Amino acid sequence: MLSKIFPEKLPSTWRLGILQLLLVVSTVALCIMQASWVMRRNLNGIARAVVLDDLGEYAVFYDRHGLAEITQVFAAGKHEEDQAVRITAPDGRLIFERIPPAVAGYVWPTAAPEPLSPHKSILITVQDSQRENSLLIGCRLLHDGNLLWFGRTDAEDAAGIARIREKLWLAGLASTLVMLLPLMWFTRHVVRPVQAMVSRAQALAEGRTDDRMVAPTAMPELQSFAVAYNHGLDRIASLTTEFQDANDMLAHELRTPLARIRGNLESFLDDHDQPSAQEAAARGIDEIDRAAELIQTILTIRAGEHKALKLHQEECDLTAILRRLCDLYQPAAEERGLHLLCDAATPHYALVDRHRISQAVANLMDNALAYTPRGGTVKLTLEMRGKNPRIVVRDTGPGIRPHERERIWSRHARGAAASAATPGMGLGLSLVRAIANAHDGTAGCENLEESGAEFWIELPEGDPLRSANAV
């Protein structure tokens, strides 16, 4: 319930620290208030006993030796700071008084508030609006009918309580610091490891399947959880690798049978004149070509991921490649009601495989045209990031969800925007990254601020024609 007080984004460490601090401060304050009340009550009792005791002593001295004895005893007792003594006649006339400066200013009674009998004392508390402390006065009837008054302020008691309260606050502060030690332990061995685990889990959700949970400083239970979780990820990775290897092997083994079947269908197509037979043979050849293309794509992705893809590199003008692709896709864009733009004017030469780079950019163009709604814009651009050329395809489509930015580059993975209207097997972006990887480059994507997304292929600096680029 208390967690609702804090903002949702406030870290758990701060929440726990604030709650613990509030608990400690409240407990210390309650203890100090209780201790102050008990001490004040006890000191008030002691003060009343002191006043009554001194009042009785001064009465005995007066009865035996008169005013001279009281004067000597008062001076000997060093009461000049917070105590005073007076003797008044029954009619209120002042006979004797010793009032130090610290006690001056209080209004003393002129007569007893009630009739007194011998050896009976009464106590009166006097307040002064100009002072914080009060004056406790005792009154006693002497043997000659005069009244003996003895007063004592609570200044010393208040100072003592203040000193004790100060020490209690210091003790409370020390206790607070000591009680923060478990919080520090909890932060180091629980909160931070959990945060690290959450970060690794988010990385896994984004497609970085090589990440593992690491919690070297975590409590034993969290370490056991991390080990078990990593074992599960290793098992999944092993099964995925086995599946991909089987997929690659199957693709490799199917190439030859498919080529033979295609050859047989071509022979059948040449030897038969029946239109239905020829149409069936043509459809079979198309399907085999599609299957062969899929197999070749899988093998290309595998080779590119392991940098084993054979490239026929040559000095190519990237600008010319992009402009040719724009011209090639212009009719398809117009058919879909899209605006296709090409921002590549300055020639820039690079050592690349013309066919593979064209294949990768074509895949990005296919996706952009497929996911951009009618009336939108697709723009193909050649930019420079430092000395590295970057081929960028921007669109005004639905964009990419944050958790899909890495996952969509995996084999057979498709984004949430995919539908029946955008058929495919989720191999296009895997092929793009494999080709970029084979060129020692990178491929990535990000959302645009206004709308849509951009996909890019960045090639390394390795430019064989620097002087040509500088022209």
N, C-alpha and C positions, 0 to 999 in steps of 0.2 A: 504493500500500500504506500509506503514511504517513497518507493521508486517513482511514483507518479509525480512527485514534487519536482524531480529533476528533468531537464530537457532530454529528449530521446537520444541525441547524439553525444551526450556527456559520457566520457569513458567510464568503465566500471571501476577503475582504480580511484577516480575522483569521487564517484558516488560512495564507494565504501569508505574512503578517507573522510569525506564530509559527514557521513552518518556516524562514524566512529568518533570524530571530533565533537559532534553535537552531543553524543552520548556521554563522552568523558567530561566535557564542559558542564553539562547539565548535572551529572553526578557530583562533580567537584563543587559546583555552586550550591547544590542542595546540602552537601556535607558541611560546607562552610557556614551556610545559613543556620543549620541545625546546631553546629558547634558554637556559633556566635550567640544564639539564643540561650543555650545551656550555660555558657560562660557568663553572660550578662545576668542571668537569673541567679547563678551561684554567687557572683560578685555582689549583686544587690543584697543577698542574704548576709554575706560577710560584712558589707558596709553597714548594714543595720546593726549587726552584732558589735562592730567596732564602735559605732556611735554610742550605743547603749553602755558598752563597757567603759569607754572614756568618760561618759557622763556620770557613771557611778563613782569612778575614781576621783573626778574633780569634786563631786559632792562630798566625799569623805574628807578630802584635803581641806575643803572650805570649812566643814564643820569642826575640824581639829585646829587649823592654823589660820583660817581666814584668807583674804585676798592675796597676801604675800606668798603663801604656799602655791596658790593656783598660778600666779605669775611665773614663779620659778619652774614649776613643773611644765608649764606650757612652753617656755623657752628651752628647757632641757630636752623636751620631746621633739624639737625641730619641726614644729607644725606650721612654719611660716608660709608654706606653699599652698596647701589646699584645705586647711582646717582653721576654725575660728571658735572663740569662746566669749560669752557675754553673761552678765548678771544684771537683772532688772528688779526694781521694786514691785510690789503688788499693783501699784498704780501705773506701771509702765515706765517709770523713770529709770534712765540708764545709770547703773552704778559702776560697771566695769565692762571693758571689752578689749579683745585683741583680735583684730580682723586684718589678715595679710592682704596685699594688693590683689592676689589671685582670687580671693573670696569677696572682695569689695564689690558693691553694686547690687547685691541681692537685697531684697526687702525682707527684713526680719519681722516676725510677728511682735506686737507690743504686749500681748497677753496670751495666756494659755488658751487654746481653743476649747478646752473643757476643764471643769474643776479637777484639781489634782489633790491627791492625798500623799502623805509622806512616803518616800521610797518608791513612788510610782512615776514612770516615765512614759512620755508619748513621743511619737516621731511624726515629723511634718516634712513634706517635699516641696521645695520652692523652686519655681522656674523663672528665668529671666529671658525676655524676648531678645536681648542683645547677645546672649550666650547660647552655645550649644549644650553645655553641661548643666546639670541640675544640682541643687544644694539640699542635702539631707540634714535636717535639724532635729536634735533631740531636746526635750524640755523636762526639767525635774524640779520639784518643790524642795527648797532647802529648809533647815530646822528653824531659821529665823523668819520664814515667810517669803523670802526673796525667791526669784526664779533663776535657775541655772540653764543657760542655753549652750549647746555645743553643736557646731555645724561642720560638715565635711562634703566637698564636691566629689563628683564621680569622674573628674578629669583623668586621674591616674588609672582608674578602671577602664575608661574609654581608650586611653593610650595603650594599655596592655592588650585589650581586645583587638585594637587595630594592628598591633605588632603580631599577635597570634594569627590574625586573619591574613596578613601579608605572608607569613611563613606558610600558612595553609595553601595560599594561591601558588607559591613557589613549589610546594610539594605537589600540588595538582598539575602544574606545568611539567614537572619532572615525570609524574605518572603518565601524562599524556604522551610525552616523548617515548617513554618505555612501552606504552600500549601501541605506539605506531610501529614497533618492531615486527609484530605479527603481520601488519599490513604490508610492510616491506617484503617480508617473506612470501606472503600471498601473491604480491605483485610479481616477484621474481620467478616463483615456481609454479604459479597457476595462470595469472592473467596474461603475462607476456607470452608464455608458451601457447596458450589458447589463441591469442591474437596471431602468432606465427602460423599456427595450424590453420586458422581461418584464411589467412593470406595464401597459404599453399593450396587449400581447397578451392579458393577462387581461381587460382592459376590453373588448377586441374579442370575446373568448369569451363575456362576459356580455351582449353585445348592443349595446354602445355603438360602433356602426359608424362614427361620425364621428371617432373617435380615430385618430391617426396616430403612427407612431414618429418621435421627435425625438431626435437625438443630435448636438448642435452641437459638443460637446467630445470626441467619440469619435475613435478612430483612423480613418484614411481607409477601411480595409476595412469597418469597422462602419458608417460613414456611407454607403458605397456599398450595403451590405446594406439599410439603412433606406430609402434612396431607391428601390431596386428593390422592396422590400416594400410601400412606400406606393403605388408605381405599380400594383402588383397589386391593392391594396385599392381604389384609385380606379377601376380597370377593373371590378372586381366591383360597386362602388357604382353605376357608370354602367349596367352591365347590369341591375342590380336596379331602378334607376329606370326604365329603358326598359321592363322587364317590368311594373312597377307601373303605369306610364302606359298601356301597352297594355291591361293588365287593366282599369284605370279606364275607358279609352275604349270597350273592348268592352262593359263593363257598361252604360255610358251609351247606347251604340248599340242594345243588346238590349232596352231597356225598351219602346220603341215596338212592335217586332215581337211581343214576348211579350204586350203588351196587346191587340194585334189578334187573335192566336191565341186568347187567352182569350175575347175577345168572340165569335169564330166558334164556339168550343166551347159557349158559353152559348146561342147561337142554335140550334146543333145539338141541345143538350139540351132546349130548349123545343119544338122542332119534331118530335122523334121520341119515340114512346111505347114503343119496345122496351126492356125492362129491361137487356139486355146493352149496347145502344148508350148508354143513359143512364149505366150504371156506368162504361163506358170514358171517356165524356166527363167524368164527375165526377173520375175518376182523373187525366185530363189536366189538368183545371183545378187540382187539388191540386198536381201537379208544377210547373205554371206558377207557381202562387202561391209555392212554395218557391224556384224560380229567381228570381222577382221579388224575394222577400225577401232572397235572397243578394246580388243585384245592388244592392238598396237599401242593404244593410249595407256593401258595398264602397264605394259612393259616399259614405255617411255617414262612414266612416272617413277617406276621403281629404279630405273637407271639414273634418272635425274636426282632422286633422293640420295643415292649413293655416289653421285658424281661420276657415274660410269657411262653416261650418255655420250655417244660419239657425236661430236660437233664438226661441221664443215665451216670453219670460221673464215671470214674474208672481210676486207675493208668495205664496210657498207655505210651509206648515208642514211642515218636513222630518219631524217626528215622525209626523204623520198619514200621510205617504207611506209611511214605513217600516212602520207598524202595518198599513196596508192591504196591503202586500206580504206581511207575515207571515201575515195571514189568508188571502191568496191561495195561499201555498205550504204552508200547514199540512196540507191533505189529501195533497199529494205527499210531504211529510216522513213522515207517518204510514204511508203506503203503503210507504215504504222502510225503516220501522222506525227512524226518526231522531227526535231531540228538537229541535224548533225553538223557539228562545227569541227574544224581542224586548226589548231594553233601551233603550227610548225613551219616556220618560214626560213630560218637560218640553217643552212646545211651543217650537220654535225656527223663526223665520221667515227665509227667504232668498229672494233674487231669482234664480230658476232656471226652466228649462224643465221643467215637471212631467213631461211625457211622456218627454223624453230622460233625465232623472235616474232615473225609474222603469225605463226600458229598461236603463240601465247597471247599476243595483242588481239587476235581474232576472237579468242575465247572471252576476253574481257569485253570486247565489243558485243558479242552475242548476248552476254549477261545484261549489259547496259540496255540494249534494245529490248530485251525480253521483259525487264522489270520496270522500265520507265513508262508511265502512263501516257496516253495520247495527249499531244500538245506539249510534252516535255522536251527537254534538251539533253543531248549527249555530246560531250566535247572531248576530243582527243588532243592531248597536249604533250609537247616535248619540253621539259624543264631541266635546269641544271641545279643540282644540290651540291654546292661547292664545285668540285671538278667531276662529279659523277652525273651522267645523264639519267634522267628519270622520265619514263613514259607513263603518262597519267590518263586514265579514262574517268571522266566525271559524268554523273547523271543526276537527274532530278526525281529519282525513284523514292521508294519507301525508306531507304537507308538500311543500316545494319544494327541489330540489337547488340548491346555491349557484350553480353556473354557469348555472342556468336563470332566475334571478330577473329578468333583463332580457330574455332571449331570448323568454320566453313572451308578452311584450307585442307581439311583432312579428306581422305578418300571416302566417297559415297555419302558425304555430309552435305545437306542442303539447308539454306536459311529458312527462317519462319515465313518469309515472303513467297516462298515457292508454292506453286499450286499446279493443278492439272493443266492450266494454260501455259505453264513454263516447264515442259517435260525435260527430263535429263536424269542422269545417274549420279550426279554429284562428283564428277571427275574433272570438270573443266578447270576449277581453281587449283586443284592438286597438280594438274599438268602445268599450269602457269608457274606455280612455285617451283616445280621440278626443273623446268627450263631455266628459270632465273637462277636456281641453285647450280645448275650445270655451267652457267656462265660466271660463277662466283659472285652473283648478284643476290638481291633480295626482292621479295614481293610482299605487299601489305595492303591494308585498306583502312579507311577511317570515314566517319560521317562528316558531312559539311555543315557549317553553322546554319545556313539558311534552310536547306533541305537536300535530300539525296545523299550520295556517297561517292567516294573516289577510290579507285583501285590503281595501284602503281607497280611498275617494275623498275627497279633501280639497278643499273649496271655499274661495274667497277670502273675506275679511272682509266684502266689500261687502254689508252688511246694511241694507236700507231701513227696517227696523222695530226699531231699537235699543231704543226705549222699550218696545215690545211684548215683546221678549226679556227685558227687565229686570224685567218684572212677574212 
